[in-house]
Amino acid sequence: MKKIIVYVPRRYYLQRVSDILSFIGDAEVHILSLEKLSFSRPNMFFYPTSSSLSLLWTLLKLRKISFDIFLGCNVDNINFQFMLKLLKYKEFHS
């Protein structure tokens, strides 16, 4: 089973991410967001982060996991840049 990490800064990106995840199939999905999101799918984990500090703390915890795919929205955002530098992943898609 693939492990995917997704950065969804705001709710309006969620529909596009949902479409992309439907093509990937069965995977363990970890979603980091600046808002609380509701999206029901098996093997899905949410990490709502309200500030850059809480995002950094979450990233340090997730750093132990090696992800197959990193899917990012709003790539010029500073929070996304933190993720790009701190996480372990094999593929990157924006």
C-alpha positions in Angstrom: 0.0 0.0 0.0 1.4 3.4 -1.0 1.8 6.2 1.6 0.9 9.6 0.4 1.3 13.0 2.1 -0.9 15.8 0.9 -0.8 19.5 1.7 -4.2 21.1 1.4 -3.9 24.7 2.8 -7.6 25.5 2.2 -10.9 23.7 1.8 -11.3 24.7 -1.9 -8.4 22.6 -2.9 -10.0 19.4 -1.5 -12.2 18.5 -4.5 -9.2 18.5 -6.9 -7.2 16.4 -4.4 -10.1 14.0 -4.1 -10.1 13.6 -7.9 -6.3 12.9 -7.9 -6.6 10.4 -5.1 -9.3 8.5 -6.9 -6.8 7.7 -9.7 -4.2 6.5 -7.2 -6.4 3.8 -5.7 -5.9 2.2 -2.3 -3.3 4.2 -0.3 -2.6 5.4 3.2 -3.2 9.2 3.0 -1.9 11.8 5.4 -3.4 15.3 4.9 -2.0 18.4 6.4 -4.2 21.5 6.3 -4.6 24.9 7.8 -8.3 24.2 8.2 -10.2 21.4 9.7 -11.4 19.2 6.8 -13.9 16.4 6.6 -13.2 13.7 4.0 -14.2 10.1 4.6 -12.0 7.5 3.1 -10.3 4.4 4.6 -6.7 4.8 5.8 -6.9 8.6 5.9 -5.2 10.7 8.6 -5.8 14.4 9.1 -3.4 16.9 10.7 -5.0 20.3 11.1 -2.3 22.9 11.8 -3.4 26.4 12.7 0.0 28.0 12.6 3.5 27.5 11.2 4.8 26.4 14.6 2.2 23.6 14.9 3.0 22.6 11.3 6.7 22.3 12.1 5.9 20.2 15.1 3.7 17.9 13.0 6.4 17.7 10.3 9.0 16.6 12.9 6.7 13.8 14.0 6.0 12.7 10.4 9.7 12.9 9.4 10.1 9.3 10.5 7.7 8.1 7.7 9.0 7.7 4.2 6.2 8.6 1.8 5.8 7.3 -1.7 4.1 10.5 -3.0 4.1 14.0 -1.8 1.1 15.9 -3.3 1.1 19.7 -2.8 -1.2 22.6 -3.4 -0.2 26.2 -3.3 3.5 25.4 -3.7 4.7 29.0 -3.2 3.4 29.0 0.4 6.0 29.1 3.1 4.3 26.2 4.9 4.6 24.1 1.8 8.3 25.0 1.6 8.8 23.6 5.1 7.2 20.4 4.0 9.3 20.2 0.9 12.5 20.4 3.0 11.6 18.3 6.0 9.7 15.3 4.7 11.0 12.1 3.1 9.3 11.2 -0.2 10.1 9.4 -3.4 7.8 11.4 -5.8 6.5 14.9 -5.8 3.3 16.1 -7.6 1.8 19.6 -7.6 
